[in-house]
Amino acid sequence: MPVIVLQTQISADIETVFDLSRSIDLHVQSTSKTNEKAVAGRTSGLIELGETVTWEATHFFIRQRLTVKITQLDRPNHFRDSMVSGVFKRFDHDHRFQTVDGGTQMTDRFDFTSPLGILGHIANTLLVTRHLRNLLQTRNKMIQSVAESGDFQASAATQCSS
């Protein structure tokens, strides 16, 4: 089972980075290449403990749905989203945050199992792991850009009122 670990250093406070990481709206903006949208559960604003969101997106020319639930949340240090239903056999995505050198170190740990046994393993090796890593890196760059721009306070009010 593959595990993707990414660390991103962001020049912003931990609370801002934590909230941006939970933002449905920012997630949608960062996944425009896959035309991802939230179609059920929490569809905008900041997702909370126990809430679900169902994402619809196109990956590898196939329209897919994936439902995740926030199964752990310790603000502003950590939250986990876990797959409830979707194309994977299972996945857990841990988001950890630590104050470092006046900014925030954001660490993603994406642990997943693909279906189809050996065929899934081959797909992971050839395509899936790289694709997921690229999606996470794009998302993290968006979080970093918004957090470091200082524009989050204005967008936070919109997100929280949704």
N, C-alpha and C positions, 0 to 999 in steps of 0.2 A: 504494500500500500504506500503510494507516494506521499511525501510531506514536502510542502513548499514553505520556506521560512524567508521572510523579507523584513529588513529593518530600514526604517526611513527616519532620518533626523529632520525635525521641523522646528523652525524658529518661531514658536508660538506656545502659549500656555497649555498645560495638559487638559484643562476643562474644554477649551475650544477644540482641540484636536479630537478628544473623546466624542464630543457632540457631533462634529463634522463626520466622524466615522459611522455614526448611527443615523445620519441623515438620508432618508429615502430619496429626497429631491436631488441631493448632490450625487448619489449613486446613479440615478437615472442620467444625469448630465455626463458622468464619467464613462458611461457605457453606450454612448451614441453609436459607435461602430456596429454594435450588435442589436441596435434598436430595442434595447431593454426597457421594459416598463413594469411598474407595479400594478397588478390587476386584481388583487384580492388581499384581504387582511388590512394591515396598515399600508396605505398607499401614498402617504406624504408625511412630512414632519420627522420627528425623532422617534425611532422605534424603541420600545421599552421592554423590560423583563416580562416574559410570558406571551408577548405579541408575536404574530406571524406576519409574513409578507409572501405573497406569491408573485414571482417574477416571470415574465414572458419575454423570450429573446430568441434570436436566430444565431445558432452556433453550427458551423460546418454545414451551412445551407439547410439546416433543419430547425423548424420552429419548435421551441421547447418551453415547458413550464417547470418551475422549481419553487417549492415552498420551504421556507426556513423559519425557525422559531428561535427567539432569544431565550436560551436556556440558562445562562448565567449572566449576571451584571453586577459589577462592583465599581460604581462610579467614583473616580475617573480612571481607575486602574486597569479594568479588564471587562470584556464581554465576549460571549460565545454565541454564534449562530450555528444551529445544527439543522441538517436537512430533515424535513418531515416527509416530503415526497419529491420525486424527480428522477432524472436520468441516472444519477449515481446510485451505487449500492448503499453508500453512506458518506457523509462528510461532516466534519466539525471545523469551524473557522474561529480560532481564538485571536482576539484583538487585544494586545497588551500595550500599556502606556506607562512611561516612566519619565520623570523630570530629569534631564541631563543637560548640564552646561547652560542653564537658563532657557532651554527649549524643551522639546518633548521628543523622546525616542518612541516611535510607534513600531511595534513588532507584530507582524501577521504570521500565524502558523495555520496553514490550510492542510488538513489531514483528510485524505479521501480514499475511497475504494471504488473503482469502476466495476460495472457489471461484466458479465461474459467471461469470467475466468482468464484464461491465457490470451484470448482475443482482446479483452480489456487491458491486460498488461502490455500487450504490443501497442495498442492505441495510445496508452499513457506514454510509452517510450517515444513513439513517433510524433505525436501531436498534442495530446490532451494536457500534459504537464506544462509544456511551453505555452500553450494557449492560455491556460489559467494563470500562469506567472505573468504573462503580458497584461491580462485583464487587471490583476491585482496591482501591478506597477502603474498602469494608467490611472487607476482609481487613487492610488497613493499620491501620485503627482498632482491630481486635482485637489485632494485634501490639503496637501502642502501649499499649493498655490493660493487657495482661498484662505487658509489659516494665516499665511505669512502676509497676505495683502491687507489684513486688518478689516476686511469688509464683512466678516462673519456676523458682527453684532446686528447689522441691518438685516441680513438674511435669516438670522436666528429667530427674529420676531415673526417673520413670515412663516418659517417652518413650524414653529411651536403653535401658531394659531391655526394651522391646517388640521 
